[in-house]
Amino acid sequence: MLLPLASVVVRDYDAADLCELLTRSTTALKATIVSPFIDLDVRVDGHSAAVLHLPYHSKYTKRDEEAEYGKLDIRGTSLWESPTAEGRSITMEDISLFMSMLKNVYRGLLEDEEFLGRLRNFHFDVALHEVYEPYSAAIFEIIGVTKTVAVSAFGMTPYAYEIIGIRQNPSFVPGVYSTYSDDMTFWERLNNFKFEIELDFRYRSWERETWSHFNDIYPGFPDFRELLKRKVGVLLLNINEFTETPRPTANIVRYIGGLAVHPPKPLGKSLDAVLDERSTNVLLSFGTISRAKDMPLWLKKGDKRLSAFITHAGMNSILEATFFGKPLVVVPLFGDQYLNAKNVERRGMAVMIDKSELNKDTLTAAIREVLSTNS
């Protein structure tokens, strides 16, 4: 699929490792990352990749100069206090908010003929894009890219199922926003089915609204879902298939979870000395978008005698722990983290604590259980 002297456009928040993989595949391959203006420090780490920044369109997006765009709050609420509902890790209102923001971004891009012209001039042979939404493939249709590779940062999204032509089967397969594992009771299956059906209805409504904007400028524009099925040749999932929920799949699906996991480098002298002081240690990390200042204050006083990896169950943390075989205490905060946590808990790799029940006693009990199980 990748041709000599080709150019590849990557639309993702952190595409450096994919660029490394692609540029290793042929010495003549050139890669370009299309990055939003709020991500001006996109990481490329010296890889052979150019970065093209999406422009800011004030007509559709209100920019707050004081906002911390590298942090994620849900409607002004920290991730530690963000609302969840029974059986789901995110409310429908929050999903609607995200999709509304995406719609405005693409409306601005759709009307920016100058930027689209710059993309056309690259004459890309293949493009990589996320499948959280279908609109990236539509932009690539406009600029003349006939084949794409779809990438999912957190497993099978509704549009990923659309690409492979297999139904999601919510009666027994938990959705990406589910707080259930595949071991569901009847009522959990019913709740999962209800949410996924409602989500599919909402997605189709948002698609019709966004499609109308594309069709106004490009009359006769194809259906987004048909476009995905026609353009996508490979679907890359940033998950480990051995910790994934059992589900129907297809031969175009490729698991690349662990691509960014590398053998550890030697520690600095100070940290190395700390770890040498005791036989057991604990590593606590809740990712890059949750704020430590929003955590309960006592949690900063980690018991130095304990040995476990305490994490929010972000996909990268799960992949690293799986790769290195480390036991986990998982406290999911948002989005796919609940499903990740349930999957590793189901396989005996972790003990899960709901964030609303996180306190000294529950954490102590979880760590003791992990240590006794994995000793």
C-alpha positions as CSV (number, residue, x, y, z in Angstrom):
1,M,0.0,0.0,0.0
2,L,2.9,2.4,0.8
3,L,4.6,3.4,-2.5
4,P,8.2,4.6,-3.0
5,L,8.5,8.4,-2.9
6,A,5.1,8.5,-1.2
7,S,3.9,11.0,1.3
8,V,1.7,10.0,4.2
9,V,-0.5,12.4,6.2
10,V,-1.2,11.4,9.8
11,R,-4.0,13.0,11.7
12,D,-3.4,12.0,15.3
13,Y,-2.4,13.7,18.6
14,D,0.9,11.7,19.0
15,A,2.0,10.1,15.7
16,A,5.7,9.9,16.2
17,D,5.8,6.1,16.8
18,L,3.7,5.5,13.7
19,C,6.0,7.7,11.7
20,E,9.0,5.8,12.9
21,L,7.3,2.5,11.8
22,L,6.4,3.9,8.4
23,T,9.7,5.6,7.7
24,R,11.6,2.4,8.5
25,S,9.5,0.5,5.9
26,T,11.1,2.2,3.0
27,T,14.0,4.7,2.8
28,A,12.0,6.8,0.3
29,L,8.9,7.3,2.4
30,K,8.0,10.8,3.6
31,A,5.5,11.4,6.3
32,T,3.6,14.6,7.2
33,I,1.6,15.0,10.5
34,V,-1.4,17.3,10.4
35,S,-1.8,18.6,13.9
36,P,-4.3,21.1,15.5
37,F,-3.1,24.5,16.4
38,I,-3.6,23.8,20.2
39,D,-1.0,21.0,19.9
40,L,2.0,23.1,18.7
41,D,4.4,21.0,20.7
42,V,3.5,17.7,18.9
43,R,6.1,15.1,19.6
44,V,8.2,13.9,16.6
45,D,11.4,13.1,18.5
46,G,13.7,13.5,15.5
47,H,11.7,11.2,13.2
48,S,11.6,12.0,9.5
49,A,8.2,13.8,9.6
50,A,7.0,17.2,8.7
51,V,4.3,18.9,10.9
52,L,1.5,20.8,9.2
53,H,-0.7,22.7,11.7
54,L,-4.4,23.0,11.3
55,P,-5.4,26.7,11.3
56,Y,-7.6,28.2,13.9
57,H,-11.1,29.2,12.6
58,S,-12.6,31.9,14.9
59,K,-15.9,31.6,13.0
60,Y,-16.6,28.2,14.6
61,T,-14.2,27.9,17.5
62,K,-13.9,30.3,20.4
63,R,-10.3,30.4,21.6
64,D,-9.5,31.0,25.3
65,E,-6.0,32.4,25.6
66,E,-5.9,31.3,29.3
67,A,-7.1,27.8,28.7
68,E,-4.8,24.8,29.3
69,Y,-5.4,22.9,26.1
70,G,-3.1,20.0,27.3
71,K,-5.5,19.3,30.2
72,L,-8.9,17.8,30.0
73,D,-11.9,18.9,32.1
74,I,-15.4,17.8,31.3
75,R,-17.7,20.8,31.2
76,G,-15.6,22.5,33.9
77,T,-15.4,19.4,36.1
78,S,-12.1,17.6,36.8
79,L,-11.8,14.0,35.7
80,W,-11.9,13.0,39.3
81,E,-15.4,14.4,39.6
82,S,-16.6,13.9,36.0
83,P,-20.1,12.3,35.9
84,T,-20.7,8.7,34.9
85,A,-23.9,6.8,34.5
86,E,-24.9,3.2,35.2
87,G,-23.0,1.0,32.8
88,R,-21.2,3.8,31.0
89,S,-18.0,5.8,31.6
90,I,-19.3,9.0,30.0
91,T,-22.6,10.7,29.7
92,M,-24.4,11.2,26.4
93,E,-24.3,15.0,27.0
94,D,-20.5,14.8,27.1
95,I,-20.4,12.8,23.9
96,S,-22.7,15.3,22.3
97,L,-20.3,18.1,23.4
98,F,-17.3,16.3,21.8
99,M,-19.1,15.7,18.5
100,S,-20.3,19.3,18.4
101,M,-16.7,20.5,18.7
102,L,-15.6,18.1,16.0
103,K,-18.4,19.3,13.7
104,N,-17.2,22.9,14.1
105,V,-13.6,22.0,13.5
106,Y,-14.5,20.3,10.2
107,R,-16.8,23.1,9.1
108,G,-13.9,25.5,9.5
109,L,-11.6,23.1,7.6
110,L,-14.1,22.5,4.9
111,E,-14.4,26.2,4.1
112,D,-10.6,26.8,4.3
113,E,-9.8,26.2,0.6
114,E,-6.3,27.6,1.1
115,F,-5.4,24.9,3.6
116,L,-7.1,22.2,1.5
117,G,-5.1,23.3,-1.4
118,R,-1.9,22.9,0.5
119,L,-2.9,19.4,1.3
120,R,-3.7,18.6,-2.3
121,N,-0.3,19.9,-3.4
122,F,1.4,17.1,-1.3
123,H,-0.3,14.5,-3.6
124,F,-0.5,12.0,-0.8
125,D,-0.7,8.3,-1.8
126,V,-2.1,7.1,1.5
127,A,-3.4,8.7,4.7
128,L,-3.7,7.6,8.3
129,H,-6.6,8.8,10.4
130,E,-8.5,8.2,13.6
131,V,-11.9,6.4,13.5
132,Y,-13.5,8.2,16.5
133,E,-15.5,10.0,13.8
134,P,-15.8,9.5,10.0
135,Y,-15.0,13.1,8.8
136,S,-11.2,12.7,8.3
137,A,-11.9,10.2,5.5
138,A,-14.3,12.8,4.0
139,I,-11.5,15.4,4.0
140,F,-9.2,13.0,2.3
141,E,-11.8,12.3,-0.4
142,I,-11.9,16.1,-1.1
143,I,-8.1,16.3,-1.5
144,G,-7.9,13.3,-3.7
145,V,-6.5,10.5,-1.4
146,T,-8.0,7.3,-2.6
147,K,-6.8,4.9,0.1
148,T,-6.5,5.3,3.8
149,V,-5.4,3.4,6.9
150,A,-7.7,3.8,9.9
151,V,-6.2,4.0,13.4
152,S,-8.0,3.6,16.7
153,A,-6.4,4.8,19.9
154,F,-8.7,2.8,22.1
155,G,-10.1,-0.3,20.4
156,M,-13.2,-0.9,18.3
157,T,-15.2,2.2,18.0
158,P,-18.7,2.2,16.3
159,Y,-17.1,3.4,13.0
160,A,-14.4,0.7,13.2
161,Y,-17.2,-1.9,13.1
162,E,-18.6,0.0,10.1
163,I,-15.3,-0.4,8.3
164,I,-15.0,-4.2,8.8
165,G,-18.7,-4.7,8.0
166,I,-19.5,-6.5,11.2
167,R,-22.2,-5.6,13.7
168,Q,-21.2,-4.6,17.2
169,N,-23.4,-7.1,18.9
170,P,-24.1,-5.0,22.1
171,S,-26.1,-7.9,23.6
172,F,-22.9,-9.6,24.6
173,V,-19.9,-7.3,23.6
174,P,-19.4,-4.2,25.8
175,G,-19.1,-0.9,24.0
176,V,-16.0,1.3,24.1
177,Y,-17.7,3.5,26.8
178,S,-19.0,0.6,28.9
179,T,-18.1,0.0,32.5
180,Y,-18.8,-3.7,32.1
181,S,-16.5,-6.6,31.1
182,D,-17.7,-9.3,28.7
183,D,-19.0,-11.1,31.8
184,M,-22.3,-9.3,32.1
185,T,-25.6,-10.1,33.9
186,F,-28.8,-10.0,32.0
187,W,-29.6,-6.4,33.2
188,E,-26.1,-5.3,32.3
189,R,-26.4,-6.7,28.8
190,L,-29.8,-4.9,28.5
191,N,-28.3,-1.6,29.7
192,N,-25.3,-2.0,27.3
193,F,-27.6,-2.8,24.4
194,K,-29.8,0.3,25.2
195,F,-26.8,2.6,25.4
196,E,-25.2,1.4,22.2
197,I,-28.5,1.7,20.3
198,E,-29.0,5.2,21.5
199,L,-25.4,6.1,20.7
200,D,-25.9,4.7,17.1
201,F,-29.0,6.8,16.7
202,R,-27.2,10.0,17.9
203,Y,-24.2,9.3,15.7
204,R,-26.4,9.0,12.6
205,S,-28.1,12.3,13.5
206,W,-24.8,14.1,13.9
207,E,-23.6,12.6,10.6
208,R,-26.6,13.9,8.7
209,E,-26.0,17.4,10.0
210,T,-22.3,17.4,9.2
211,W,-22.9,15.7,5.8
212,S,-25.2,18.5,4.8
213,H,-22.3,21.0,5.2
214,F,-20.1,18.8,2.9
215,N,-22.9,18.4,0.4
216,D,-23.6,22.1,0.3
217,I,-20.0,22.8,-0.9
218,Y,-19.5,19.5,-2.8
219,P,-22.9,18.5,-4.2
220,G,-23.5,14.8,-4.4
221,F,-21.0,14.1,-1.7
222,P,-21.0,10.3,-0.7
223,D,-22.3,8.9,2.5
224,F,-19.7,9.0,5.3
225,R,-20.0,5.3,6.2
226,E,-19.9,4.2,2.6
227,L,-16.8,6.4,2.2
228,L,-15.1,4.7,5.2
229,K,-15.8,1.2,3.8
230,R,-14.5,2.2,0.3
231,K,-11.3,4.0,1.4
232,V,-10.0,2.1,4.4
233,G,-7.7,-0.8,3.5
234,V,-6.3,-1.6,7.0
235,L,-7.5,-0.9,10.5
236,L,-4.8,-0.5,13.2
237,L,-5.9,-0.9,16.8
238,N,-3.7,0.4,19.6
239,I,-4.6,-2.4,22.0
240,N,-3.2,-5.8,23.0
241,E,-5.5,-8.5,21.6
242,F,-4.8,-10.7,24.7
243,T,-6.4,-8.2,27.0
244,E,-9.2,-7.3,24.6
245,T,-12.8,-8.3,24.9
246,P,-13.7,-11.3,22.8
247,R,-15.6,-10.0,19.7
248,P,-16.1,-10.7,16.0
249,T,-13.3,-9.4,13.9
250,A,-12.0,-9.4,10.3
251,N,-8.7,-9.9,8.5
252,I,-8.1,-6.2,7.9
253,V,-7.7,-5.6,11.6
254,R,-4.2,-5.4,12.9
255,Y,-3.3,-5.0,16.6
256,I,-0.4,-2.6,17.2
257,G,-0.7,-2.2,21.0
258,G,2.8,-1.9,22.4
259,L,4.3,-0.1,19.4
260,A,5.4,2.7,21.7
261,V,6.7,0.4,24.4
262,H,10.5,0.2,24.3
263,P,13.0,-1.6,26.6
264,P,13.6,0.6,29.7
265,K,16.7,2.8,29.7
266,P,19.0,3.0,32.8
267,L,17.5,5.2,35.6
268,G,19.2,8.4,36.9
269,K,21.4,7.9,39.9
270,S,19.0,9.6,42.4
271,L,15.9,7.4,41.4
272,D,18.1,4.3,41.1
273,A,19.3,4.9,44.7
274,V,15.7,5.3,45.9
275,L,14.6,2.0,44.4
276,D,17.7,0.2,45.8
277,E,16.7,1.2,49.3
278,R,13.9,-1.4,49.6
279,S,12.8,-4.7,48.0
280,T,9.3,-3.4,47.2
281,N,8.2,-0.2,45.5
282,V,5.1,1.4,44.2
283,L,4.6,3.4,41.0
284,L,1.6,5.7,40.9
285,S,0.6,7.5,37.6
286,F,-2.7,8.8,36.4
287,G,-1.6,9.9,33.0
288,T,-1.0,13.3,31.5
289,I,-4.5,14.9,31.5
290,S,-5.6,14.3,35.0
291,R,-4.4,16.9,37.5
292,A,-2.6,15.7,40.7
293,K,-3.9,18.7,42.6
294,D,-7.4,17.4,42.1
295,M,-6.6,14.1,43.8
296,P,-7.3,13.6,47.5
297,L,-4.4,15.1,49.4
298,W,-3.7,11.9,51.3
299,L,-3.0,10.1,48.1
300,K,0.3,11.9,47.7
301,K,1.6,10.1,50.8
302,G,2.2,6.7,49.1
303,D,3.2,3.9,51.4
304,K,6.9,3.2,50.3
305,R,6.7,-0.4,51.4
306,L,4.1,-1.4,48.8
307,S,4.9,-2.8,45.4
308,A,2.3,-2.3,42.6
309,F,1.5,-0.1,39.6
310,I,-1.4,2.2,40.5
311,T,-2.9,3.7,37.3
312,H,-6.0,5.3,35.7
313,A,-6.1,2.4,33.2
314,G,-5.1,4.5,30.2
315,M,-4.3,2.3,27.2
316,N,-0.6,3.1,27.2
317,S,-0.3,2.2,30.9
318,I,-2.2,-1.1,30.3
319,L,0.1,-1.9,27.3
320,E,3.3,-1.2,29.3
321,A,2.1,-3.2,32.3
322,T,1.1,-6.1,30.1
323,F,4.5,-5.9,28.3
324,F,6.5,-6.0,31.5
325,G,4.2,-8.3,33.4
326,K,3.4,-5.9,36.3
327,P,0.3,-6.3,38.6
328,L,-2.1,-3.4,38.6
329,V,-4.4,-1.4,40.9
330,V,-6.7,0.5,38.4
331,V,-8.7,3.6,39.2
332,P,-10.4,4.5,35.8
333,L,-11.4,8.1,35.5
334,F,-13.0,8.6,32.0
335,G,-13.8,7.2,28.6
336,D,-12.3,3.9,27.5
337,Q,-10.4,3.6,30.8
338,Y,-13.3,1.8,32.5
339,L,-13.4,-0.9,29.8
340,N,-9.6,-1.2,29.9
341,A,-9.8,-1.7,33.7
342,K,-12.6,-4.3,33.4
343,N,-10.6,-6.2,30.8
344,V,-7.5,-6.5,32.9
345,E,-9.5,-7.2,36.1
346,R,-11.4,-10.0,34.3
347,R,-8.1,-11.6,33.4
348,G,-6.7,-11.5,36.9
349,M,-4.1,-8.9,36.2
350,A,-5.6,-6.1,38.3
351,V,-7.8,-5.0,41.1
352,M,-10.2,-2.2,40.2
353,I,-11.4,0.7,42.5
354,D,-14.2,3.0,41.4
355,K,-13.0,6.6,41.7
356,S,-16.0,7.5,43.8
357,E,-14.9,4.9,46.4
358,L,-11.2,5.7,46.4
359,N,-9.9,6.2,49.9
360,K,-7.1,5.0,52.1
361,D,-8.9,1.8,53.1
362,T,-10.0,0.7,49.6
363,L,-6.5,1.4,48.1
364,T,-4.8,-0.5,51.0
365,A,-7.1,-3.5,50.5
366,A,-6.5,-3.4,46.7
367,I,-2.7,-3.3,47.0
368,R,-2.7,-6.1,49.5
369,E,-4.9,-8.2,47.2
370,V,-2.7,-7.6,44.3
371,L,0.5,-8.4,46.2
372,S,-1.0,-11.6,47.7
373,T,-2.3,-12.7,44.3
374,N,0.9,-12.0,42.4
375,S,3.5,-12.9,45.0
